[in-house]
Amino acid sequence: MRLEQLSHLVEITRLHSISRAAETLHISQPALSASVKSLETELGKTLFKRTNKGIFLTAEGERIHDEAEAVLEVINSWYGKRIDEEPEGEIHLACTPIISCYLTPNIIVPFQKLHPGITIFVHGAQHYDIIGRLRTTSANIALTTLSPRSRLIEQARALDWEALHLFTDERRLFIGAGHALAAKDELTAGDLRRLNLAWYSDARDQISRGYAPYFASSFRLANKEDILELVIRNEAVFIQPCHLFRHDYRVLEKLVVERPIPLSEVDPRAEIFALHAPELSGIERLFWDYLLARFSCNL
């Protein structure tokens, strides 16, 4: 249980509305609903009943509400201020580049509009090195894509980090819109033998290494921009989780198009996981709850 949840309970009771309470608390309505549901689950009690005149406390909810107000009054007196004042501070995230491109406009920017006093820093990491980045940076929250056989989640849980599944994406092939094979809705394994695969240069990128033998040859480059330059020039193709990569401007502008990968022997699933340290600060927990509620909304 978090103190903010008690503030949420009190504000919903005052306004008899979750949507209006979300506005005054400067959080999203789904995040506020999730906060109340979490509190009810933890207490094992139904706190609110909905009517055509608004949302009202149950008999048990009234008792808990009165005690919550008393708790908040005591806590506020300790600090000499209200605990529901606008939160401030820094949050550090570690995530893979493709998730970062999706996360910034769809999660980070809307969150910072709700909480302008919070600054978010993103530390880049590859999926195979996410644990190392968590150990060597100040990041307490991480997001990564994993192959079905990855052992990273077991490694994270061995360190007492919580790991939650957010979304199951599918890896697809991205090809230049002007390439001759882009006219085909479905490629064949034979078509792959006519294509060059571009992938990240690090030898630990086991996902791309698993696809490379099925192509004519492969280019190992240092960054995504160089890779996509080859793709746009029709000199190579690129494999990425399709729902995440659809937010890249080159896909949006139809400079590259996606096609299913015609390889039944290679599992195309890309599981997206969020991880966090055993103890999160108040603002980190605020962002974590927002992340879980909103991550898949635009995928």
N, C-alpha and C positions, 0 to 999 in steps of 0.2 A: 504494500500500500504506500502511496506517495501523498504528501501533503497537498499537492495540486488537486488531487482527486476530491479532497474535502472541499476545496474552494469551488470546484466544478459542481459538486452537490448543492452547495449553498446558493450559487448563482442561478442554477436551473430552477431551484425552488423559488427564488425571488421573482423570476421572470415568467415562470410556468411555460417555458419554451426552450427547447434545445437549440434551435436555430438562432434565436435572439441572444441566448447565453453565449453561443459560440462567437457571435459578433463582439460582445462586450469583453470576452476573455481573449480575443484575438487568436483564436485557433479555428481549425476547420470543423464543420459539423460532424463529419465521420470520425475525426479524432476525438471529439467530445463524447460522441455516442460510445466509442470504444472504451473511453476512460470510465464512463458510468457502468458499462457492461462488465468491465474488469473488476470494478469495486463490488458490484453485486455478486459476481462469481466468488470473489475472495471472502465476502461476508456470508455468502450462502443465503442471501435475503433479497427479495424484490423491493426496491426502494421507491419506484415510481409506477403510477398507473396513468394511462393515457385516456383522455376523454375528448369530446368534441369542443370543449372549452379550453383545452390545453393539457399540460402534463402536471400531475399533482402527486404528492407524497402518499405512500401507503401508511398505515398505522405504524408499522415497524420503521418505515422511512422517516417518519416524523421524529421518533425517538433518536434515531441515529443523526438526523439533521441537527437537532438541538445540541447533542453532544459534540458534533463536528464543529459547530459554531463556537462552543466553549473551548475546544482544543485550539482552534485558529486564533481565538482571542488571546490565549495564553502564549502561543508561539509568537504572535505579532508583538506582544509586550516584551518578549525577550529581545527581539531585534530592533524594537523601536520603529518598525515599519510593517507594512502589509506584505505577506509572502507572495501575494498574487500581483505584485508590481511587475512591470515589463522585465522579463529576464534578460541578462546580459552575459557575455563571455564568448569563449572560442570553442569550436568543435572541430576536431581533426578526423578526417576520413581517409581510409586507404581503399582504392578500388582500381580495377582494370580500366584501360583507356576507353574501351567501348561502352562500359557502364557509366564512366564519367561523362561522356558525351550525352547520354540519355538523362543522367541524374541532374545535371546542371539546370537545364530549362524546365524540367518536369517536377523536380523535387526541391532542389536547393533554392532556386529563385522564389518560388511561391512560399516556401518556409520562411525565408528571410523577409519577405513582405509582411508576413504575420508577426515576425519577431525581429525587427530591425536592429535590436541591440545585440544580436547573436551573429558572429562572424564564423563562416565555415571555410576551412582549408582542406583541399583535396590532395592527397599524396598518391602519385601514380604507382602502380604495381602490376606485375604480370600474375596470372592465376597460380603459377607454380611457386611464386615467391611471396604470396600474401601473408603467410605466417611470419616470414622474415621481416617484412615491412611493419607488421604490427609490433614486433619486438624492438625494432630500431627507430621507430618514429613515435610521436606522441599520440598517434591515432588509437582510439579505443573502439572504433566501429569500422568494419570493412565489408565490401561487397565484391563478389567474384563470380565468374562462370566456371563450371566444372564439367568434366566429362563423367559419364556414369560410373567409371571405374576409379575415380579419384579417391585418394585416401586423406585428402586435406581435412574433411569434416571430422574424421576420427582423430587427427592430429590436434585440431582446434579444441575438441571436447576433452582430450587428454590434458589440455592446459586449463580446463575449467572455463573455456570460452563458450558462450551460447551460440549455436548456429541454427538458423531458421531458413527453410526453403521459401523463396519468394515467387518463383515463376519457372516454368519449363519452356525454354526456347528451342528452336530447331536451327541447326547449322545449315546454311545454304550457300550456293556458289553465286558470287557476284561477278558479272561480266560486263564489259563496255557495251553501251547501247548500240554502238556502230559496228560491233563485231559480227561477222557473218553468222555465227552460231546463235547470236542473240535473237534471231528471228524464229528459232525453234522454241516451242513452249516447254518441251521436255528434251533433255539431253540424254545420250546413251553413254555407256562405259567407253565405247569406241570414240565418242566425241572428246572425252577427257584426254585421250592419247594424243589429241591434236592441240592441246592447251598447255600453257605454262602456268604453274601455280606460284604465286607470290606469297611469302610468309615472313614472319619475324625472324631475325637472324639468330636469336638465342637458341642454342642447341637443346635447351630444356623444354622447348615448345613441343611437347609430345603430341598434341592434337594435330598440328599441321604436319608433323613428321609422319603421322599415320595416314594422311591423305596423299602425301607426295609421291609414293610409288605408282599411283594410278594415273599420273599425268606425264606428259612428254618430258618435262623438266621442271625445275623450280628455281625461283629467285629468292634468296634470303636477304632481306633488307632491314634497316635499322628502325624504321618508323612507318606508321600507317600512311602518312602523306606521300612518301616515296612509292609505297606499294600501290596506292590508288592512282598515282600518276601513270604507272605502267598499265593499270586496268583501263583507264580512260583512253590511253593510246592503243588499246587492243593488243597489248604485248603480253598480258598475263591476266589471270583471274584471281579472285580473293575469296576465302571461305570465312564466314562470320555468322554468329547467331542472328537470324533474320529480323526478329521483332525489334531487337535493340538497334541493329544497323540501319533499319529503315528511317531512323531519325537523322542520319548523316545527310548533309545538304546535297551531296552528289547523287544520292538515291532520290531525294525529294525533287531535284531538278532533272531527274531521269537521264543522268549521264551514265549511270550504271543500272543494270537490271538484275533481278535475282532469279535463280532457277534451282529446282530440287537437285540434290546430288544423287546420281543414279548408281549408288553403291549399297547394295543390301547388306554387305558384310561389314560396313562401318556404321556404328550407331550415331545418328546425327543429333541426338539430344544434347542440349546445353543447359544444365541446371544452374539457376541463379540463386545464390545463397547470401544471406547477411549474417555477419558475425559480430559479437560484441564482447568486451572484457567483462569479467565477473562483476565489477562495480562500475556503474556509470554515474556521472554527475547529474544534477537535476536537468540541465539544459541538454545533455546528451540523451537522457531518457525521453525528454520532450521530442527531440528529433527522431529517436528510434521509433516511438509510437507513431509519429507522423509518417515515417518511412514505410512502416508495415501497412498502414492504412491506405497509402497513396501509390506505392511503387508500381503496381501493375495497371493502374487506371488508364494510362495512355499507350500501353503496349498492344 
